[in-house]
Amino acid sequence: MRAIKFTILAALVLPILTTGCYTTQTGQSKFTFVPGRTDTVPKRFDRPVAEVLTASREALNLLGTETPGQVDPKDKSQVIAGRINSRYVEIKVLPDKQSPASISAVYIQVRTKWRNPDLLMASELSNQITLALIRAENKRAANSAATTTP
């Protein structure tokens, strides 16, 4: 009888203890079955926010599709939202606290269909943003070299 009571109690309490909430990049709270796990990949770039925002959009459109984003007037950050396969992606780009004019802080959050974190896709998206910034820099260098040569 004691084992049956323990089993029933465990069956009732275990689902409650293994669920929780997480905060999105826009500040909303959402339900998840896997609470307490790291779900954001932070990155800093030595570029202004406008350049990093363009590179982030390019990288997201390369891997998936972009959905309408939001601008948070409180901390002047921009959040790009999108989907990659069945994953929900949010990229928050804001000026860095140490040097707001020239350094950008980027926070990449990727969640699966069941709202579990996907750090592998977030790191791949981070690499694609870096590559998009390199491609943009190479285009600028090629354009300036073409205009300066006689």
Backbone torsions as a table, in degrees:
resi	resn	phi	psi	omega
1	MET	NA	-38.3	-180.0
2	ARG	-66.0	-36.7	179.5
3	ALA	-67.5	-36.8	179.2
4	ILE	-67.4	-42.8	178.3
5	LYS	-63.1	-42.0	178.7
6	PHE	-64.1	-40.8	179.4
7	THR	-64.7	-43.4	178.8
8	ILE	-65.1	-43.5	178.8
9	LEU	-63.2	-42.5	178.3
10	ALA	-65.5	-38.3	179.0
11	ALA	-66.2	-29.1	178.4
12	LEU	-84.1	-36.3	-174.3
13	VAL	-86.6	-34.9	-175.7
14	LEU	-59.0	-45.4	178.0
15	PRO	-62.7	-32.4	179.3
16	ILE	-69.8	-37.9	-178.2
17	LEU	-76.6	-21.0	-177.0
18	THR	-101.1	13.6	176.4
19	THR	-119.2	161.4	179.9
20	GLY	-172.3	-163.5	-179.2
21	CYS	-128.9	159.2	173.2
22	TYR	-135.0	161.0	-179.4
23	THR	-104.9	129.9	178.1
24	THR	-78.3	174.4	179.3
25	GLN	-69.0	-20.6	178.1
26	THR	-88.4	-3.3	176.7
27	GLY	97.4	1.6	178.8
28	GLN	-80.0	153.8	177.3
29	SER	-105.4	130.1	-177.6
30	LYS	-129.0	156.5	-177.9
31	PHE	-80.7	143.5	174.2
32	THR	-146.5	153.9	176.0
33	PHE	-87.6	-14.2	-177.8
34	VAL	-120.5	86.0	-178.3
35	PRO	-83.5	157.8	171.4
36	GLY	81.3	9.4	178.6
37	ARG	-98.7	150.1	175.9
38	THR	-66.3	131.3	-177.3
39	ASP	-130.4	4.8	-175.3
40	THR	-126.4	137.1	175.2
41	VAL	-106.4	111.7	178.0
42	PRO	-85.9	147.5	-179.6
43	LYS	-149.1	146.0	175.8
44	ARG	-124.0	137.4	-179.9
45	PHE	-125.5	144.4	177.7
46	ASP	-86.1	52.5	179.8
47	ARG	-138.2	155.0	175.1
48	PRO	-65.4	162.8	-176.2
49	VAL	-61.0	-38.7	-177.5
50	ALA	-62.4	-41.6	179.1
51	GLU	-67.0	-42.4	-179.5
52	VAL	-68.6	-35.0	177.5
53	LEU	-64.5	-42.3	177.4
54	THR	-64.4	-43.4	178.7
55	ALA	-65.6	-36.2	178.4
56	SER	-65.8	-42.2	177.3
57	ARG	-63.3	-42.4	179.6
58	GLU	-62.3	-44.4	-179.7
59	ALA	-66.0	-40.5	179.5
60	LEU	-67.1	-40.2	178.3
61	ASN	-69.9	-25.7	176.9
62	LEU	-70.2	-40.6	-177.4
63	LEU	-92.2	-25.1	-175.8
64	GLY	-158.3	-143.2	179.4
65	THR	-126.0	149.8	-179.5
66	GLU	-98.8	139.3	174.1
67	THR	-111.5	165.6	-177.5
68	PRO	-57.1	133.6	-179.5
69	GLY	-98.6	-172.9	-178.3
70	GLN	-134.9	154.0	174.0
71	VAL	-114.5	127.1	179.3
72	ASP	-96.9	107.9	-176.7
73	PRO	-69.1	-18.2	-177.9
74	LYS	-64.9	-50.1	-179.0
75	ASP	-116.2	15.5	176.7
76	LYS	55.9	35.6	178.6
77	SER	-100.9	155.8	176.3
78	GLN	-119.7	135.3	-179.0
79	VAL	-114.6	122.2	176.1
80	ILE	-100.6	126.5	179.5
81	ALA	-111.8	151.1	179.7
82	GLY	-169.6	-177.4	178.7
83	ARG	-130.4	136.0	171.0
84	ILE	-124.3	111.7	-171.7
85	ASN	54.1	-115.3	179.1
86	SER	-107.6	20.3	-178.2
87	ARG	-102.4	143.7	177.1
88	TYR	-95.0	128.4	-175.6
89	VAL	-119.8	135.6	171.4
90	GLU	-134.4	127.3	179.8
91	ILE	-119.6	119.3	180.0
92	LYS	-105.6	122.6	-179.2
93	VAL	-118.1	124.1	178.9
94	LEU	-145.5	157.9	176.6
95	PRO	-64.5	141.6	-179.8
96	ASP	-72.3	148.6	-177.4
97	LYS	-69.2	-29.8	-176.8
98	GLN	-76.1	-41.3	-178.5
99	SER	-144.1	85.0	-172.0
100	PRO	-64.5	-24.4	-175.5
101	ALA	-79.2	-33.6	-170.7
102	SER	-120.6	-10.0	-178.5
103	ILE	-119.9	135.1	179.6
104	SER	-113.2	139.7	174.6
105	ALA	-104.5	131.2	-177.8
106	VAL	-123.6	132.9	177.1
107	TYR	-122.2	119.0	-175.7
108	ILE	-109.5	123.8	-179.7
109	GLN	-124.2	123.9	179.0
110	VAL	-125.8	130.8	178.6
111	ARG	-127.0	146.4	178.5
112	THR	-78.2	-178.4	179.7
113	LYS	-59.8	-33.9	-179.8
114	TRP	-92.7	15.3	175.9
115	ARG	68.4	26.2	174.0
116	ASN	-91.3	146.2	-178.6
117	PRO	-66.7	145.4	177.3
118	ASP	-129.1	87.5	-177.3
119	LEU	-73.1	-25.4	178.6
120	LEU	-65.1	-46.0	177.9
121	MET	-68.4	-35.0	178.2
122	ALA	-65.1	-40.4	178.2
123	SER	-70.6	-34.0	175.5
124	GLU	-65.4	-40.3	177.0
125	LEU	-65.7	-36.5	175.7
126	SER	-62.6	-42.5	176.7
127	ASN	-64.1	-38.9	179.4
128	GLN	-67.6	-33.8	175.6
129	ILE	-65.4	-42.8	177.4
130	THR	-60.6	-44.5	179.1
131	LEU	-65.1	-36.2	177.8
132	ALA	-66.4	-38.0	176.4
133	LEU	-65.8	-38.1	178.4
134	ILE	-66.8	-42.2	178.2
135	ARG	-62.1	-40.9	179.1
136	ALA	-65.6	-39.8	178.5
137	GLU	-66.1	-39.8	178.3
138	ASN	-65.6	-38.1	177.0
139	LYS	-63.9	-43.0	178.9
140	ARG	-63.6	-41.5	179.5
141	ALA	-66.0	-38.8	179.1
142	ALA	-69.1	-38.7	178.9
143	ASN	-68.1	-40.6	179.7
144	SER	-71.0	-32.9	178.2
145	ALA	-70.8	-35.4	-179.4
146	ALA	-71.3	-32.0	-179.5
147	THR	-82.0	-23.9	-178.0
148	THR	-90.4	-20.3	179.7
149	THR	-80.4	137.3	-177.7
150	PRO	-78.5	NA	NA
